[in-house]
Amino acid sequence: STARIAWQTNKNADGQVQYGTTNSYGTLSPVGTVTSSHSITLASLTSSTKYYYRAVSKTSSGETAYSPAETFTTLAVQAPPSAPVISGVSTSVSTSSVTITWTTSKLATSDIQYGTTSYGTSLGKNATLKTSHSRTISNLLGGTLYHFRIVVSDSSGTTGLGKDRTFTTAAPTLFTPVVPGSVASPTVPFHP
């Protein structure tokens, strides 16, 4: 959205640029300093637009010189890369682990940040670029609520963060009930 116009004059003179989106110009740059080597930067131009311009120089004695009419086209503004979009998140829990699966809108690496009160732990980055992801977190406490979020990055390093989600691990079984008559009861002797 800027363009620098440079030109030379055979005498010291000020410099100015007439410019616009038609050959009628319509806009004047600020007047530059008196010199024979001129450079003026035009700012706040519209991207992907053709501009017409000519340089104007005027000496202290009033002599005015115009360059031939020229054109330039500003560059297109490139949109920033979009982050991979996370969808289809599901969990499968046990007493001490969870498997989290999801898909991404484009090839991406994966990581999961998790914890009971904050994202204090990271599963670690899986650097394989893919769109279908499945990660397992082990060594969890049974019967515990965990928060997690998915972190993905595409090949250019653009990162997407999933929203806060939760899962609760299954409560551990403290004992196995015995159904009467199904198992012989052992005799436990007392020793005096």
C-alpha positions as CSV (number, residue, x, y, z in Angstrom):
1,S,0.0,0.0,0.0
2,T,3.0,2.3,-0.6
3,A,5.0,3.3,-3.7
4,R,8.3,5.2,-3.9
5,I,8.7,7.5,-6.9
6,A,12.3,8.6,-7.6
7,W,13.7,10.9,-10.3
8,Q,16.6,13.3,-11.2
9,T,16.5,16.9,-12.3
10,N,19.3,18.8,-14.0
11,K,18.8,21.7,-11.6
12,N,18.1,21.9,-7.9
13,A,14.3,22.0,-7.5
14,D,11.6,20.9,-5.2
15,G,9.7,17.7,-6.0
16,Q,6.1,16.6,-5.9
17,V,4.1,13.7,-7.4
18,Q,0.6,14.0,-9.0
19,Y,-1.1,10.6,-8.8
20,G,-4.5,8.9,-8.9
21,T,-6.5,6.0,-10.3
22,T,-7.2,7.9,-13.5
23,N,-4.9,9.9,-15.8
24,S,-6.5,13.0,-14.3
25,Y,-4.4,12.2,-11.2
26,G,-6.4,14.0,-8.5
27,T,-4.0,13.7,-5.6
28,L,-0.8,15.6,-4.8
29,S,2.0,14.4,-2.6
30,P,3.6,16.8,-0.1
31,V,6.3,18.9,-1.6
32,G,9.8,17.5,-1.2
33,T,13.0,19.3,-0.3
34,V,15.1,21.3,-2.9
35,T,17.6,18.9,-4.5
36,S,18.5,17.3,-7.9
37,S,17.8,13.8,-6.7
38,H,14.2,13.3,-5.7
39,S,12.4,10.5,-3.9
40,I,8.8,10.6,-2.6
41,T,6.9,7.8,-1.0
42,L,3.1,7.6,-1.6
43,A,1.3,6.0,1.3
44,S,-2.2,4.6,2.0
45,L,-2.7,3.3,-1.5
46,T,-5.3,0.7,-2.3
47,S,-3.9,-2.9,-2.9
48,S,-4.2,-4.4,-6.4
49,T,-4.9,-1.0,-8.0
50,K,-3.5,0.7,-11.0
51,Y,-2.2,4.2,-10.4
52,Y,-1.2,7.0,-12.8
53,Y,1.5,9.4,-11.8
54,R,3.9,12.1,-12.9
55,A,6.7,13.9,-11.1
56,V,6.7,17.7,-10.9
57,S,9.7,19.8,-10.0
58,K,9.9,23.5,-9.6
59,T,13.1,25.6,-9.3
60,S,13.3,28.7,-7.0
61,S,13.1,30.9,-10.1
62,G,9.7,29.3,-11.0
63,E,10.8,27.0,-13.8
64,T,8.5,23.9,-13.7
65,A,9.3,20.5,-15.3
66,Y,7.0,17.5,-15.6
67,S,8.0,13.9,-16.1
68,P,6.1,11.8,-18.7
69,A,3.0,10.1,-17.3
70,E,3.6,6.7,-15.9
71,T,1.7,3.9,-14.2
72,F,2.3,1.3,-11.5
73,T,0.0,-1.3,-9.9
74,T,0.1,-1.9,-6.1
75,L,0.5,-5.5,-4.9
76,A,-2.3,-7.6,-3.6
77,V,-2.6,-7.9,0.1
78,Q,-2.1,-11.5,1.1
79,A,-4.4,-12.8,3.7
80,P,-2.7,-14.3,6.7
81,P,-2.7,-18.1,6.7
82,S,-5.6,-19.7,8.4
83,A,-5.1,-22.1,11.3
84,P,-6.3,-25.7,11.0
85,V,-9.9,-26.1,12.2
86,I,-10.5,-28.8,14.8
87,S,-13.7,-30.8,14.7
88,G,-15.3,-34.1,15.6
89,V,-13.7,-34.4,19.0
90,S,-14.5,-37.5,21.0
91,T,-13.1,-39.2,24.1
92,S,-12.9,-42.8,25.3
93,V,-12.0,-43.0,29.1
94,S,-10.9,-45.7,31.5
95,T,-9.8,-45.4,35.1
96,S,-6.2,-44.2,34.2
97,S,-6.2,-43.1,30.6
98,V,-8.2,-41.3,27.9
99,T,-8.0,-41.6,24.1
100,I,-9.0,-38.4,22.3
101,T,-9.7,-38.4,18.6
102,W,-10.5,-35.5,16.2
103,T,-10.1,-34.3,12.7
104,T,-8.5,-31.1,11.3
105,S,-9.4,-29.1,8.2
106,K,-5.9,-29.5,6.8
107,L,-2.8,-31.4,7.5
108,A,-1.5,-30.6,11.0
109,T,0.6,-31.8,13.9
110,S,-1.0,-32.4,17.3
111,D,-0.6,-31.9,21.0
112,I,-2.9,-31.9,24.0
113,Q,-2.6,-29.7,27.0
114,Y,-4.4,-31.0,30.1
115,G,-4.7,-30.8,33.8
116,T,-7.2,-30.9,36.7
117,T,-7.3,-27.1,37.3
118,S,-5.2,-25.7,34.5
119,Y,-3.3,-26.9,31.4
120,G,-0.3,-27.7,33.4
121,T,0.8,-30.7,31.4
122,S,1.5,-31.2,27.7
123,L,1.2,-34.6,26.1
124,G,4.0,-33.6,23.6
125,K,3.9,-32.7,20.0
126,N,3.2,-35.4,17.4
127,A,5.0,-33.9,14.4
128,T,3.3,-36.1,11.8
129,L,1.1,-34.0,9.5
130,K,-2.3,-35.6,9.1
131,T,-6.0,-34.8,9.3
132,S,-7.2,-37.7,11.4
133,H,-5.8,-37.6,14.9
134,S,-5.8,-40.0,17.9
135,R,-3.8,-39.4,21.1
136,T,-3.8,-41.3,24.4
137,I,-3.0,-39.8,27.8
138,S,-2.0,-42.3,30.4
139,N,-1.2,-42.4,34.1
140,L,-4.3,-40.4,35.1
141,L,-6.1,-40.5,38.4
142,G,-9.3,-42.5,38.5
143,G,-12.6,-40.7,39.1
144,T,-11.1,-37.3,38.3
145,L,-12.3,-34.4,36.2
146,Y,-9.7,-33.2,33.7
147,H,-9.7,-30.2,31.4
148,F,-8.0,-30.4,28.0
149,R,-7.5,-28.5,24.8
150,I,-6.1,-29.6,21.5
151,V,-3.2,-27.7,19.9
152,V,-2.6,-28.2,16.1
153,S,-0.1,-26.5,13.7
154,D,0.0,-26.7,9.9
155,S,3.2,-27.0,7.9
156,S,3.7,-23.2,7.9
157,G,3.5,-23.1,11.7
158,T,0.1,-21.5,11.9
159,T,-1.4,-22.8,15.2
160,G,-5.0,-23.5,16.1
161,L,-6.2,-23.9,19.7
162,G,-9.2,-26.0,20.5
163,K,-11.7,-24.9,23.0
164,D,-11.7,-26.0,26.7
165,R,-13.1,-29.5,27.0
166,T,-13.4,-31.9,29.9
167,F,-13.5,-35.7,30.6
168,T,-13.8,-37.6,33.8
169,T,-11.8,-40.8,34.3
170,A,-13.8,-43.9,35.5
171,A,-13.8,-44.4,39.2
172,P,-11.5,-47.3,40.3
173,T,-13.1,-50.4,41.6
174,L,-12.2,-50.8,45.2
175,F,-13.3,-54.4,45.6
176,T,-14.9,-57.2,43.6
177,P,-18.2,-58.3,45.0
178,V,-18.7,-62.0,45.6
179,V,-22.1,-63.4,44.8
180,P,-23.0,-66.0,47.5
181,G,-22.9,-69.5,46.4
182,S,-20.8,-68.8,43.3
183,V,-17.4,-69.0,45.0
184,A,-16.3,-71.3,47.8
185,S,-15.4,-69.3,50.9
186,P,-12.0,-70.0,52.1
187,T,-11.4,-71.0,55.7
188,V,-9.2,-68.7,57.5
189,P,-7.7,-70.4,60.6
190,F,-7.1,-68.5,63.8
191,H,-3.8,-69.3,65.5
192,P,-3.7,-69.0,69.3
